[in-house]
């Protein structure tokens, strides 16, 4: 099977982890679950799969995590998958991964994403961009961009045809906690002016809270996805409002919005 390994970033992922690990284990992919302090059954679930080991991991943010994996854990000529625990590799994607590794010409392999909402596939309306998942070791691949990160220019990338599934079932509380964490990273980066054009809009107005759900419902066809499409659009509205709130607080001198 493919000559690569997988790294799964996880914290309190008992509702998601088995779906992520099952296809990797079935295809014999050596997998390391990087657990950043789980207090649920994450470790127990991970250790129940063959070819899977669990390591304690200090998570700071995705950019730092990816850098650590690709620069220190992967050999320069080796390949690795880097996944969040709510990501699932589809059967159709495994042959494409194998061909990319065998060819050895791609530095980053990118897969389109099918979004799920509490186990229900989102047929239309997703705003989630294709996700880099396969990396050739030996260097850093990302640079900060607003409240997230983006691939550095000039990389040899390849776009897979088969999709990866994004199926997070941790619930609304975990969703809100994630958005608050993203908003704090956004506010911190805004202080240094390290922003995308979308983030510059977020910094100045709540316009993206209107644009994002409308783009999901109208431009991406979320209206035809039924209740799942409407709730996904609502989640986009909530996420954008949280980012805008963080931007407002960041502009108030002396404001402390800590827990």
N, C-alpha and C positions, 0 to 999 in steps of 0.2 A: 504494500500500500504506500501512499505518499511519504516521501522522505522529508517530513517536517514535523514539528511539534506544536502544541497549542498551549496558550496561556489564557486563563480565565480570571478576570478581575471580579472579586466577590466580597460582599459584606451582607450578612443576613439575607441570603438568597434561597432559603429553603423552598419557596414557592416556585422558583424558576430553574434552579440549578440542574435538576435531573433531566429536564428537556434539553438543556444545553449539552450535557455530558454524554447522553445516551448515543447519539450518532457518532460522536468522536470516539467513544469507547468501542462501539461496534465495528468501526473501520480501523481499529488498532492504532489510533493516533496517541502517542505519548502526550499526556496533558498534565499541566501544573495549575492547580487552583491557587491563586494568590489571595489569601484570605486576610482582610484588613480588620480583624477584630470581631468576627461574628459571634453573636450570643444565642443564635438559634441552632438548627440542625444542619447548617451548611457543611461543616466538616464531616459529620456523620454521613451525609448523603454523598459527598465527594468520595470518601474512602470506601463506599460500597461498590464503586465501579472499578473494573480492571484498567490498568494503564493510567490510572489517575493518582497523583500525589497532591498533598496539601502543604503549602508553606505559609508561614506568617509573613505579612507584607505591610509595610508602612505606606499607606496611600496618602498622597498630597493632592494630586489632581491628575486628570487623564494625560496631560502633556508630560508631566514628570514620570508617570507610570510607563507610558510608551517608550520614553527615552531610556529608562532603566532596562526595560526588556530588550530593546533592539541594540543597545550599545554594550550591555554587560552580560546578558543571558543568552543571546544568539551569537553564534560564530559568524564571521564576516561572510562566509559563503553559504551559511545555513538559512533556512526559511522557517518562519513561525507564524501561526495564526494568533492574533490577539483579539479576544472577545470579551464583551460584558456577559455576565451570567444570564441575562435575558435574551441572548442571541442564540439562534439555532441554525446550524448549517444544514441545508436541504440536501437530499440525496443527489439531485442533479448537479450540485455544486462540487461534489468531491472529485469527479473526473476532471473538471476544469482546474481545480487546485493542483491535482497531480500533474497535468500537462504544463502548467505554469512553472512548477518547481523543476520539472524535468528539463524544460527549455532554458531556465536560468537567466533569461534576458530581462525579466520584469523585476523592478525594485519594490513596487507596491501593487498588490492586487486589490481591486475595488469591486464590491458587489452591490447590486441594487437591493433595496430593502422592502419587504412586505411588512407593514405595521399590523399589530394586533391590539385590540382593546379588551382586556380581561378575558383573553382566550378566543375572542371573535376577530376574524380577519377583516381588515379594512380594505374592501375591494376598490374604493375610490376615496380621494380626498387627502391622501398622505402628503405631508410637506417634508418628510424625512429624506435627506439626500442620500445618494449611494455612499456606502461606508467602506473605508480602507480596512481590510482585515488580514491580508497576507503581506508579510514584510521580509525582505532580505536583510540579514543582520549586519552589524558593523558600523551603523551611523544613526543619527537622529533624522526623523522624517517630518516633524511637525514644528510649527511656530505658533505663538499665541495670536489669537484673532478674536477680539471682543470677549464674550463670555465663554468662548471655546477655543478651538485650535483649528488650524488648516495645514494641509500639506505644503511643504516648502517648494518653491518653483524649481523646475528643471529635472524632476524625477522621472524615471522611466516607469510609467504606470500602465496597467492593463485592466480593462473593464470586463468582468465576467458577465455571462448571459443569465445564468441561474441566480436565484435570489437567496438572500439570508433573511431569516424571520426575526423580527423584533417583537417579543411576546412577554411583556412585563406584567406579572400578575400580583405584584406586591400591594396594590391598593392605593387609594387616594392619599392617605397620609404620607406614604413613602414618596409619591409623586410630588406633593407639596414640599417635602423636605429636600428633594433633589432640586427643585426649582429655586428654593431659597439659597441653596449652596451655589448654584449657577449664578444667581443674582449677586451674591457677595463677590464672586470672582469677577463678574462683569464690572461692579463698582470699583474694585481694586485696580483693574486694568484701565478703566476710564480715567483714573487719576494720571496715568502716564500717556494718555492719548492713543493707546493701542487699540483702535476700533475699526470695524468694518463699516461700510456705508449704512447697512441696516442698523448697526449698533449706534451710529451717530444719530439716526432718527429716534431710536429708543431712548437715547440720552436726553433728547429735547422735548419729546411729546409722547403721548400714549397712542399715536397713530397706528403702530404695529399691532396693537390690541384689536383694532378694527380690521386692518389689512389682512392679518394672518388667518383669522377664521373665515373671512370672506373668500380669500384665495383658496382655502381648503374646500369650502362648500361649493363655490361657483366655478373657479378656474380648474380645480382638480376633480370636480364631480362628486364631492362629498354628500351633496343632496341626494344622490342615488344610492348611498350606502346605508340608508335608514338610520336607526337610532345610534348605531356605532359611529356613523359619520358625524352626527350632530354632537355627540359627546366628545369626540376627538377635537372638533372645532372649538368646543367649550374649553377643553384643556389648553388649547393653543391660546385662547383669550386670557385664561388665568395665568399662564406662564408669562405672557407679554406684560400683563399688569404687574406681576411680581418684579420683573426686570425694570419696569418704569419706576416703580416705588423705590427700588434700590438706587436708581439714578437720581431721583429727587433727594433722598436722604444723603447721598454722597455729596450733593451740592450745598448742604446746610452746614455752615461752619460749626465745628465742635460737636456735631451730632454723633451719638453712639447708639448704633442699632444692634448691639450684641444681644446674645440670649440672656 
